[in-house]
């Protein structure tokens, strides 16, 4: 299940400072999913966005609002 993969990825993010910096520098949720994919985690940007506002371990998922971005 990809939500389990996402939670495992977030667990790794909380313990790896360089990975945390890469995730924080990512422009979109899909970019974060790509970072996860390079490490063997399978989840989508949409699944990440569904966790927005929730805390997983010591990581709080927060959607960044980018000025000028349209949905």
N, C-alpha and C positions, 0 to 999 in steps of 0.2 A: 504494500500500500504506500502511495507516495506521501501521504501525510506523515507516516512513520519515518520515511526517508527525510522529509523536511525537518522533523523534530530531531532526528539524529544529526543532521547538518547543523542545526542551531546549537546543539550540544557541543559540537566541535568548534563552532564560532566562539562560544563563551570561553573556551580554553586556549584559543590560538589568537594572539594579538595581531599578527600579520594578516590572518584571514579576516578578523574583525574589521581591520582597516580597509581591506579590499571590498568587503560587503558594504561598509559605510560610504565608500567612494563610488559605488555602483549607481548608475543613473536611473535604472528601472528595476522592477521586480524580476523581469525576464533576465536582466543582466546578472542578478543574484542567482537565479536558477542556473544560468550558464556556469557561474563560478562553482556551484554545487556539482554540476554535471562533470566538470573537469576532475573532481575529487571522487566521482563514482556515486553521487547522490542523485536520485531521479525525482524531481518535483517541478511544478510549473510556477511561473510568476503569479498566476491567478491563485494558486493554492497558498502561496506566501501572503498575498494580499488578504485572503480570507482570515488570516491570523492577525491582521493589523489590530493593534490595541491590546493584544493578549501577551501574556508573559509565558515563555517556555523556558523552564530552568531559570537561569539568571539573565536571559535575553528577552527584552521586550520588543516585539515587532511593531515598527512604526512606519506608516506610509508617509513619504515625503511629498508635500505639495510643491510642485514646480511652477512658478509663475509663467504664464503663457502656454501652459499645457492644456489641451482640449481633449475631452473624451468623446 
